[in-house]
């Protein structure tokens, strides 16, 4: 007989993993004593570790898009007897394999990729009703006949100790308010605000007394170097762990970001987010926070959800002016000063 616990097969992207915390919160609200564990890519476990709703994160041991059926079988067999329910967030066939190999009684997921023999609690996938990623995640945590509940916002824990250590390691001074820049986006160039816009904004923010920290992965380092070379921003792309990024974003007063995973991290640690949208839509993947400003021109050709601009002009991003974002940053600061 299986233990009364839930295994969630998590998503493969940073932003999606952060948004999945809304599901974990929903599960714990309705069954606070029931443990929830997450099977997820190893890189995402530092994010999972900052979620108090999760008992344990389990490394999936397979890369994005990799079948890895032998490893999935082994993990499934190791997990037998520990869970009586599984929730499979991705819609792929391979994502449903571990719960099936683990012989978990109830395996919940959306219809997708001909996996009827793997998912025994199959839910219909209605794009019109479930018009946001986070709604799709939370819906799988409800009873099949239950209406969608209010969506809770993600809230990642920030470690003040690691925050201080990261700032010391990177020689980041705390003498000025900080605006974090996240110029990368894993999906493609059609989600990326021009680097010269970031650089111009960095200069304007410096004139206003801000320090600018550019954050991202190693692959974002060249973009960060280009912005830093044209301004006095500090490029720490590729120099931080994911834990460091979480904590440093928790230190920043505000963040300016493309629609990316780090935008969702910033929202979840309580930093005011200025989300810049081009080919994607804030209606589908909004920053899950009340403390946000969305920059989206909503042109006739947007959102196209393409990796590269199909029309070749990228107006949806180029026409969002640095001065516009600067005024939004100033507005947030003025509002906070008025409240204090």
C-alpha positions in Angstrom: 0.0 0.0 0.0 1.3 3.4 -1.0 1.9 6.3 1.5 -0.5 9.2 1.5 1.8 11.7 -0.4 1.8 13.5 -3.7 4.5 13.5 -6.3 4.4 16.4 -8.8 6.4 16.0 -12.1 7.6 19.5 -12.6 8.2 21.6 -15.7 11.6 22.1 -17.4 11.8 25.9 -17.4 12.8 28.3 -14.6 9.7 30.5 -15.0 7.3 27.6 -15.2 8.8 26.1 -12.0 8.3 29.3 -10.1 4.7 29.5 -11.4 4.1 25.9 -10.3 4.4 27.0 -6.7 0.9 28.3 -7.1 -0.2 24.6 -7.4 1.9 23.6 -4.4 0.3 26.4 -2.3 -3.1 25.2 -3.4 -2.3 21.6 -2.5 -1.0 22.5 1.0 -4.0 24.9 1.6 -6.4 22.0 1.1 -4.3 19.2 2.7 -1.7 20.8 5.0 -0.5 17.5 6.5 -0.1 15.7 3.1 3.6 15.8 1.9 4.3 17.1 -1.6 7.5 16.2 -3.4 8.7 17.4 -6.8 10.5 15.4 -9.5 12.3 18.1 -11.5 15.5 18.8 -13.5 18.5 19.0 -11.2 19.2 22.6 -12.1 15.8 23.6 -10.8 16.1 22.0 -7.3 17.6 25.3 -5.8 14.3 27.0 -6.7 12.3 24.1 -5.3 14.3 24.3 -2.1 13.1 27.8 -1.5 9.4 26.7 -1.5 8.2 25.8 2.0 5.4 23.7 0.6 7.8 21.1 -0.8 9.1 18.3 1.4 11.8 17.2 -1.1 13.0 17.8 -4.6 14.0 14.7 -6.6 16.4 15.1 -9.5 14.9 13.8 -12.8 18.4 12.9 -14.2 17.3 13.5 -17.8 17.9 16.5 -20.0 15.3 18.7 -21.7 13.7 16.6 -24.4 15.6 13.4 -23.5 13.6 10.2 -23.3 16.1 8.4 -20.9 13.7 5.6 -20.5 16.1 3.5 -18.5 16.7 6.2 -15.9 13.0 7.0 -15.7 12.3 3.3 -15.1 15.0 3.1 -12.3 13.7 6.3 -10.6 10.1 5.0 -10.8 11.0 1.7 -9.3 12.9 3.5 -6.5 9.8 5.6 -5.7 7.3 2.7 -5.5 5.3 2.7 -2.3 6.0 6.3 -1.4 3.1 8.0 -3.1 -0.6 7.4 -3.8 -1.1 10.4 -6.1 1.0 11.9 -8.9 0.3 15.2 -10.8 2.1 15.4 -14.2 2.5 19.1 -15.3 4.1 18.6 -18.7 1.9 17.3 -21.4 4.5 15.0 -22.9 4.4 11.2 -22.9 7.9 10.9 -21.3 6.9 13.1 -18.4 4.3 10.5 -17.4 6.7 7.6 -17.3 8.1 7.9 -13.8 4.7 7.9 -12.0 3.7 4.9 -14.2 6.9 3.0 -13.4 6.3 3.9 -9.7 2.9 2.3 -9.9 1.2 5.3 -8.2 -2.5 4.8 -7.8 -3.8 8.1 -9.2 -1.9 9.7 -12.0 -3.4 13.1 -13.0 -2.5 15.0 -16.2 -3.9 16.7 -19.3 -4.7 14.9 -22.5 -1.6 15.0 -24.7 0.9 12.9 -26.7 -1.2 9.7 -26.8 -0.4 8.8 -23.2 -3.8 7.4 -22.2 -2.2 4.2 -20.8 0.1 6.3 -18.5 -2.4 8.8 -17.1 -5.4 7.3 -15.4 -7.0 10.6 -14.3 -7.1 12.3 -17.6 -8.2 15.9 -17.7 -9.4 17.8 -20.8 -7.2 20.6 -22.0 -9.3 23.7 -22.7 -7.1 26.6 -23.9 -9.9 29.1 -23.6 -10.7 28.4 -20.0 -7.0 27.7 -19.0 -5.6 30.8 -20.7 -2.6 31.1 -18.5 0.2 28.7 -17.7 -0.4 29.1 -13.9 -4.1 28.3 -14.3 -3.2 25.0 -16.1 -0.9 24.0 -13.2 -3.5 24.8 -10.5 -6.3 23.1 -12.4 -4.5 19.8 -12.1 -4.6 20.1 -8.3 -8.4 20.4 -8.2 -11.1 17.7 -8.4 -12.1 17.0 -11.9 -15.6 18.7 -11.4 -14.2 21.6 -9.4 -14.1 25.1 -10.7 -10.8 26.9 -10.9 -9.9 28.5 -7.5 -8.2 31.8 -6.8 -4.6 31.6 -7.9 -2.1 32.2 -5.1 1.1 34.1 -6.0 4.5 32.3 -5.7 6.7 33.3 -2.8 10.3 32.1 -2.8 12.3 32.3 0.5 15.3 34.6 0.5 18.4 33.8 2.5 19.9 36.9 4.0 23.0 35.0 4.9 23.7 33.9 1.3 22.7 37.3 0.1 25.4 38.9 2.1 27.9 36.2 1.1 27.1 36.7 -2.6 27.4 40.4 -2.5 30.8 40.1 -0.7 32.0 37.5 -3.2 31.0 39.7 -6.2 32.2 42.9 -4.6 28.7 44.4 -4.9 28.3 47.5 -2.8 25.1 48.2 -0.9 25.4 52.0 -0.8 22.8 52.7 -3.5 19.4 51.3 -4.4 19.6 48.6 -7.0 17.8 47.9 -10.2 18.4 44.5 -11.6 18.5 43.9 -15.4 17.7 40.5 -16.9 18.4 40.9 -20.7 18.2 37.2 -21.6 15.3 35.0 -22.6 15.8 31.3 -23.3 13.0 31.2 -26.0 14.6 33.5 -28.5 15.4 37.1 -29.8 11.8 38.0 -30.3 11.4 38.2 -26.5 14.6 40.4 -26.0 14.5 44.2 -25.5 17.4 45.7 -27.5 20.7 45.8 -25.7 21.2 49.5 -26.6 17.9 50.2 -24.8 19.1 48.4 -21.7 22.4 50.4 -21.9 20.6 53.7 -22.3 18.3 52.9 -19.4 21.3 52.0 -17.2 22.9 55.4 -17.8 19.7 57.2 -17.0 19.3 55.1 -13.8 22.8 55.9 -12.8 22.0 59.6 -13.1 19.1 59.0 -10.7 21.4 57.4 -8.1 20.8 53.7 -8.9 23.3 50.9 -9.2 22.4 48.4 -12.0 23.2 44.7 -11.7 22.9 42.6 -14.9 21.9 39.0 -14.1 21.7 35.9 -16.2 23.4 32.7 -17.1 26.8 32.2 -18.8 25.2 32.5 -22.2 23.9 35.9 -21.2 27.4 37.1 -20.4 28.1 38.7 -23.8 24.9 40.7 -23.7 25.7 41.8 -20.2 29.2 42.8 -21.3 27.7 44.9 -24.1 25.4 46.7 -21.8 28.1 47.2 -19.2 30.6 48.6 -21.8 28.1 51.3 -22.8 27.2 52.2 -19.2 28.4 51.8 -15.6 26.2 48.7 -15.0 27.8 45.7 -13.3 27.6 42.5 -15.3 27.4 39.4 -13.0 25.9 37.0 -15.7 27.5 33.6 -15.3 29.1 34.5 -12.0 26.2 33.4 -9.8 24.5 30.2 -8.8 20.7 30.1 -9.0 20.6 30.5 -5.2 22.7 33.6 -5.5 20.4 35.1 -8.2 17.3 34.5 -6.0 18.9 36.2 -3.1 20.4 39.1 -5.1 17.0 39.8 -6.7 15.6 39.8 -3.2 18.0 42.7 -2.5 17.1 44.7 -5.5 14.5 47.4 -5.3 13.2 46.9 -8.8 14.0 44.7 -11.8 13.7 45.3 -15.6 13.3 42.0 -17.4 12.3 40.4 -20.6 9.5 37.8 -20.3 11.9 35.2 -18.9 12.3 32.8 -16.0 14.2 35.3 -13.9 11.4 37.8 -14.3 9.2 35.2 -12.4 11.9 34.7 -9.8 12.1 38.5 -9.2 8.3 38.6 -8.8 8.4 35.7 -6.4 10.9 37.4 -4.1 8.9 40.6 -3.8 10.9 42.8 -6.1 8.9 45.3 -8.2 9.1 43.9 -11.8 9.0 45.9 -15.0 8.2 43.1 -17.5 8.9 43.8 -21.1 6.9 41.8 -23.6 7.4 41.5 -27.3 6.5 38.3 -29.1 4.8 36.9 -26.0 1.8 38.1 -24.0 1.4 39.3 -20.4 -2.1 37.8 -20.6 -0.6 34.3 -20.8 2.5 34.5 -18.6 2.1 37.6 -16.4 4.5 38.4 -13.5 2.5 36.8 -10.6 2.6 39.7 -8.2 0.7 42.9 -7.5 4.0 44.8 -7.6 4.5 44.9 -11.3 4.5 47.2 -14.3 4.0 45.7 -17.7 5.5 47.2 -20.8 3.6 45.8 -23.9 2.7 47.8 -27.0 0.1 45.2 -28.1 0.7 45.8 -31.8 -1.5 44.2 -34.4 1.2 41.6 -35.0 1.8 40.9 -31.3 1.8 38.4 -29.7 3.1 36.1 -32.4 4.9 33.7 -30.0 7.7 33.3 -32.5 11.4 33.0 -31.6 12.4 35.5 -34.3 10.3 38.4 -35.6 8.5 37.0 -38.7 8.2 40.5 -40.1 11.8 41.4 -39.5 11.2 44.8 -37.7 10.9 43.8 -34.0 8.8 47.0 -33.5 7.0 45.4 -30.5 10.3 45.8 -28.5 12.2 48.5 -30.3 9.4 51.0 -29.8 9.4 50.5 -26.0 11.5 53.5 -25.1 14.1 53.6 -22.3 12.6 56.9 -21.1 9.2 55.1 -20.7 10.7 52.5 -18.5 12.7 55.1 -16.5 9.5 57.0 -15.8 7.9 53.7 -14.6 10.9 53.1 -12.2 10.6 56.7 -10.9 6.9 56.3 -10.4 7.4 53.2 -8.2 10.0 54.9 -6.1 7.8 57.9 -5.6 4.9 55.8 -4.6 7.0 53.9 -2.0 8.4 57.1 -0.6 4.8 58.4 -0.2 3.9 55.3 1.7 6.8 55.4 4.1 
